[in-house]
Amino acid sequence: MAELLAVPQAPVPRSPRPVRNPLSLVRVDTAIARTAAGFGIAFMVQSTPTMLEQLPNMHPVWSPIVVGALVLSLALTVFASAARRFVRTAHVTFATVYLVALVSWPFAVLDPARAPASSYWLYFTLTIATAMATVGLGVKSATLYVVVVPLVYGAIRVTPPGGGVTFTQAALDSVYAVILGGTITVITAILRTAALSVDRAQAMALERYGHAVRQHATEAERVQVDAIVHDSVLTTLLSAARAETAEAKELAARMAGNAIGYLRNAVSVTPPGDAEVSVAVLGSRIADAASALSEPVTVDADDAGAGRVPVAVAEAVYSAAVQAMVNSLQHAGEGAVRWAEVRATADGVLVEIGDHGVGFDPDGVPTERLGVRVSILERVASVGGSARVDTAPGRGTLVALRWPAPEEEGATS
């Protein structure tokens, strides 16, 4: 009877965990990266007339290499920001190329006497380089870049190849670049911190909501089981204890059979109410349960989306998923790769739990073993879903839990 009523429970989080899906932080980083790339194009276009005027006094090999590298790395930041892939790598690449161009600049000047006293063309993209560094590097590294690179520019400007300007002019240019770059760095850090706080607050709210949903479902199930035990099981036990005649014993046997049937049917009765829970919360609960297991199970809930399912469905799918993971730990063999995937469908949810373990023959499972039949197949079928176990000896196991059940499928398979 205890095996029939056992429902896997989510483990209590043992310590604060990082946010799994920092949506706000990702959006902020994407907006900052695209803004930096867009302004980079604008400043590069602005520097073009000055660049064309000053490049004749530069080494003919240096000019195409440096200009070409800057243009290509800037184009890389644009494409990376638009595609939201390799964003930090692209922005660090531009910042690195710019630093190399800046340091090599005085060595490529052909005639120091013709060096411009006005701003050198690289100065127009200095702020963009510091912004790129802010996007691609951590706060400490970006701050170091924001301070050092303008100082390098100022130091070069006071030399003959850099134009031989006065210390005051070079210092003003450097300080202006530091202030502007520092402002961008501070704003970026503030936006990232705020976005991360939003993500953490959202994750905490989802976790608390999920905990409340679990408590509601558990309490509803407890009340239901208590009623069955009081009205059926205890009555059966009392009748059996007092049965002395053959007729009384036969009646007690029938009552015992009915009580067992009530207990089996209790699994298929859904909690009252029409509350719903998001698929994201369901995915978070499954990931929490996986993190507490003795061996790793990789959980992918990135496609959970904003779908919602009834509380009873979430509880049934969660319990079946946990049972599937526990079964994998017990029977897949040591060192088997295990994974789980949670994703929202057009009208419900699909959860897959798989491993590359030893597998088994479903037809060879004894009927008294209830782990697959009751805890997985019947549990999901009881809420209108379908559960499929795809396995064979030597080729691993895949358990697919879907709600609602497709019309062309049966409740279980």
Secondary structure, 3 states (H helix, E strand, C coil): CHHHHCCCCCCCCCCCCCCCCCHHHHHHHHHHHHHHHHHHHHHHHHHHHHHHHHHHHECCCHHHHHHHHHHHHHHHHHHHHHHCCCHHHHHHHHHHHHHHHHHHHHHHECCHHHCCCCCCHHHHHHHHHHHHHHHHCCHHHHHHHHHHHHHHHHHHHCCHHHCCCCHHHHHHHHHHHHHHHHHHHHHHHHHHHHHHHHHHHHHHHHHHHHHHHHHHHHHHHHHHHHHHHHHHHHHHHHHHHHCCCHHHHHHHHHHHHHHHHHHHHHCCCCCCCCCEEEHHHHHHHHHHHHHCCCCCCEEEEEECCCCEEEHHHHHHHHHHHHHHHHHHHHHCCCCCCEEEEEEECCCCEEEEEEECCCCCCHHHCCCCCCCCHHHHHHHHHCCCCEEEEEECCCCCEEEEEEECCCCCCCCEC
